[in-house]
């Protein structure tokens, strides 16, 4: 997936965190329906971090498998 021209895991993670954080800030400012909760930022960070770690680990595993197939 290409997002903002950045294909790195950390770039995708940062972009995802920024998008969800913007939504949370919009809730706090009353621009978007919902309840602002600052703890959501921790949940977003944990979720994005876990997803990035899994992505990095599975990508490394696939790369190693391809190396041994050749």
Residue, then its C-alpha position, 0 to 999 in steps of 0.5 A: x500500500x502506498x500512502x503519501x509516497x512512503x512505503x516504509x513500515x514506520x512511515x505507514x504507521x506514522x501516517x495512520x497514527x496521524x489520521x486517527x489522532x486528527x479525528x480524535x482532535x476533531x472530536x475534542x474541538x467539536x468538529x466531529x461527532x463523538x466523545x473526546x478521550x485522551x486515552x484514545x491516543x495511547x490506544x492508537x499508539x499501541x494498536x499502530x505499534x503492534x500492527x507495525x511490529x507484526x508487519x515487520x516480522x512477517x515481512x522479514x519471514x517472507x523475505x527469508x523464505x524467498x531467500x531459501x527457496x532460491 
